[in-house]
Amino acid sequence: MSTNQEDTYSRLITWLEEHGVTYRLIDHPPEGRTEVVSPIRGNSLRQAAKCIVLKVKLGKKITRHVLAVVPGDTRVNFSAVQKLLGGSYVAFA
């Protein structure tokens, strides 16, 4: 883990503990595919969340990055994101 990831991880664990949140750590190698990780975590694809960063062009000079969070068993609808944000182009960042 890089230093920034370690810092974010440590802050999250500290916050959970300070607030008495019950949690469970499931160590596994980085994967990147929800359909592979879901069984390791013990949940169905429908229960998982995929977080995908998109690049949305809002005219010639403005680009906005957005985070799309969708259920693990679905795909991001680029046309819907484009319409929602009034963009001229949407792609994976």
Secondary structure as GFF3:
##gff-version 3
##sequence-region A 1 93
A	DSSP	alpha_helix	3	18	.	.	.	ID=ss1
A	DSSP	alpha_helix	34	41	.	.	.	ID=ss2
A	DSSP	three_ten_helix	45	47	.	.	.	ID=ss3
A	DSSP	beta_strand	49	57	.	.	.	ID=ss4
A	DSSP	beta_strand	63	71	.	.	.	ID=ss5
A	DSSP	alpha_helix	78	85	.	.	.	ID=ss6
A	DSSP	beta_strand	89	92	.	.	.	ID=ss7
###
